[in-house]
């Protein structure tokens, strides 16, 4: 998209000269001689920049009117005006209506190329600024040194530079969107838009409109053109978040876009061409959804070119100290609250607790601890400072009051039950590492091996 430039001028010789200059610099110029041709080209494929003559002989609209139309429908597309009959008043009027610059004819190629470069750079910075606003308090990095996260990072590094479609699956809150943003950030499309469509929050009647946009008047006489996510993502990446929530009819339309890289807006016949990489996420078992007739098999195989599985937090508990430190940095930066250390006992509870909301729940928990912990800023966060539901979930299986079976057991069986549950929790906490678990529980490594074998527990060192 960024190298696609539309030249609009009624003089063919000028269009050809400008096109030749741009081609020599690596741009992909297109040409239009009138307002109707120009608007058709914009509708067919959104350009990265428009070079627009003010006076267009025999044209239905002049350059300023075309500028108004482009800025109304596509405010982020930079437009440079040029004219051989320009005045200061004309230039000022064009700038006020949204033109990035005004160049008088005849112009030198250096002046044209410099203005074009500045306009595109300004447009890129605006897009990046908007992207940064959507990431406030987040950042795009996968935190954790566990083997599971190492495998995810390896896969991201390998597939990101390609144009392959990726399906990221995992439980809610496990970081699927973070993974998708990393894939975009490390791709050759990183300077182009990253657009997110969350199907889970849209009604079935809204999904098509958000994806494909619509022509003026489609839903009423006062409604203007709507630019959909596919068009806004042209040249970049479109994330279909929770793709399993999309209606079957919409799934069929997406298949056609993936095949043809073009579509029609709702209420229109004009074909819009796009160059979009699609990444999809889901927290459901799509094979089960296909068997139930709720997800199209042909769409599954088009999206699942490279599958990435985000592991749940319960399978990478050794990452929890790193995640806590990371989320505390973010919370301190956004809230101004003092940073606090976390005691070993509190960290042990965090590593053994259940996390139904996964990493997202852990982040909320860190913010809660910083807000609710009382006392001097240097005081460590203790077990009593944790949310009650965490301490309950970590201790429930060891608490006789929470487990009726334990009360009914003889002492020996109850002790074995407790030891099994306790050691399972510690092994999970340390990622199955026997040496670290033995060190923490105060046993020799060989003795712990024997105890695990006696209790019927297995673990990888």
Beta strands, then each sheet from edge to edge (+ up, - down):
strand 1: 4-8
strand 2: 28-32
strand 3: 49-53
strand 4: 78-83
strand 5: 101-104
strand 6: 166-169
strand 7: 194-198
strand 8: 237-241
strand 9: 262-264
strand 10: 271-273
strand 11: 277-282
strand 12: 306-309
sheet 1: 2+ 1+ 3+ 4+ 5+
sheet 2: 7+ 8+ 11+ 6+ 12+
sheet 3: 9+ 10-
end
